[in-house]
C-alpha cells in the first residue's frame, strides 16, 4: 500500500486546476532555452510568460523545473529564463504549472506529517536480548517509534523452531522524551516491536509514501491550507 509522488501530485494538480500537460513535437533550440509543441499554438502570445503580467508560469520537463520567460503562439514555443541542461528533443512529456512545483512538494510533505496519527507508517524493530536488558526487564523503545509500540512479541528459538507469543502484561515509562517498557522476557529470546511512525516524505518523482489511493484522496483535500502557508513563507 503506497503511492508515488508524481501520482500524488496529479491528484493535487487536479484539485487546484493546475494540470496542463503535453508532449513536444519538435526539438527546441540547441542552447536548451526552448521547448516546442504545436498544440500550444491555440494560446495567445505571452499566455505562459509575459513581462507585463504578475503571474509566473513554470514548465517541468526531463526532471527539470524552469520559470517561463515567454511563449510564442505562432510556433508553440516556450522560452525559459534558465537553460535546460540539454536541448529538449521531440516526444518529451512536459507539464505547465501556474504554481511552483517545488513548493507543492513542500506543502505535500507538511500535509503528510500532519496526517499522523490518522494516517501513519507501520514500523517494526527486532532485537536479540543479550542479558543486560533481561536482568532488569527494562527495554528502550527505538526512536523510530513516535509512541509506545502497539504490539510487543517475544520469539523463542529452540531446535530451529520459532514460537511467537504476544506480550500483553507490561508497564511503560517515559523519561526526558525517551520511552521504556518493563516486561518479563526470557534472556536469549528475541523481541519484536510493532508500532507507528510518520508517513515517509516524498522527495523524488518515484519516491513513495505509505498511503492507499483512497487515503491519498483524503490527504489531498487538506493540502490547500498547507500550500497557502508555503507560498507565504517561501
Secondary structure as UniProt FT lines:
FT   STRAND          3..4
FT   HELIX           5..15
FT   TURN            16..17
FT   STRAND          20..23
FT   TURN            30..31
FT   STRAND          34..36
FT   HELIX           38..42
FT   TURN            45..46
FT   TURN            51..52
FT   STRAND          58..61
FT   TURN            62..63
FT   STRAND          64..72
FT   TURN            73..76
FT   STRAND          77..80
FT   TURN            90..91
FT   STRAND          93..97
FT   HELIX           101..114
FT   TURN            115..118
FT   STRAND          121..128
FT   HELIX           132..136
FT   STRAND          138..140
FT   TURN            143..144
FT   STRAND          151..158
FT   TURN            159..160
FT   STRAND          161..166
FT   STRAND          171..175
FT   TURN            176..177
FT   STRAND          178..182
FT   TURN            187..188
FT   STRAND          190..197
FT   TURN            205..206
FT   STRAND          208..209
FT   HELIX           213..220
FT   TURN            221..222
FT   HELIX           223..233
//
